[in-house]
Amino acid sequence: MANVVEVKVGLHCDDCIKKILKAIKKIQDIETYNVDTKLNKVIVTGNVTTEQVIRVLHKIGKNASPFEDAA
């Protein structure tokens, strides 16, 4: 069963977004990914954990954390 992982990460410029997507595409067993620039949120679905996504983003120098619903 696929997990849906939501991670908060700064999506400030096109370059950052390209870097982030490139890194995410390399994660094994992902099915889909999406970015929400308004919320600075990356959504990844697949056989993947929040920790995996955050680790990959930290490797490229991005400050990523689990996305907490502000509700």
C-alpha positions in Angstrom: 0.0 0.0 0.0 1.3 3.4 -0.9 2.1 6.0 1.7 1.4 9.7 1.2 4.3 11.7 2.6 4.0 15.5 3.1 7.1 17.5 3.8 7.6 21.2 4.4 10.5 22.6 2.4 11.3 26.1 1.1 10.2 26.3 -2.5 11.4 29.8 -3.2 12.7 29.8 -6.7 12.5 27.7 -9.8 16.0 26.5 -9.3 15.2 25.2 -5.8 12.1 23.4 -7.1 14.1 21.8 -9.9 16.7 20.6 -7.5 14.1 19.2 -5.1 12.2 17.4 -7.8 15.4 15.9 -9.2 16.3 14.6 -5.8 12.9 13.2 -5.2 12.8 11.4 -8.6 15.8 9.4 -7.5 14.0 7.9 -4.5 13.1 4.3 -5.1 9.5 3.1 -5.1 7.8 6.4 -5.5 4.7 6.6 -7.5 3.8 10.3 -7.8 5.1 13.6 -6.4 3.8 17.0 -6.4 4.9 20.4 -5.1 2.6 23.1 -3.6 4.6 26.4 -3.8 1.9 28.3 -1.9 2.3 26.0 1.2 5.9 25.2 0.6 4.9 21.6 0.6 6.2 18.5 -1.2 3.8 15.6 -1.5 5.3 12.2 -2.4 3.3 8.9 -2.7 4.7 5.5 -2.9 6.6 2.9 -0.8 8.5 5.7 1.0 8.7 7.2 4.5 8.8 10.8 5.6 12.3 10.2 7.0 13.5 9.0 3.5 12.2 12.1 1.8 13.6 14.5 4.4 17.0 12.7 4.3 17.2 13.1 0.5 16.3 16.9 0.8 18.9 17.4 3.6 21.5 15.8 1.3 21.0 18.6 -1.2 21.1 21.2 1.5 17.4 21.8 2.0 15.9 22.4 5.4 13.0 19.9 5.3 10.6 18.8 8.0 7.4 16.8 8.3 4.4 18.9 7.2 2.2 19.6 10.2 -1.3 20.6 9.6 -1.8 24.1 11.1 -5.5 23.4 11.6 
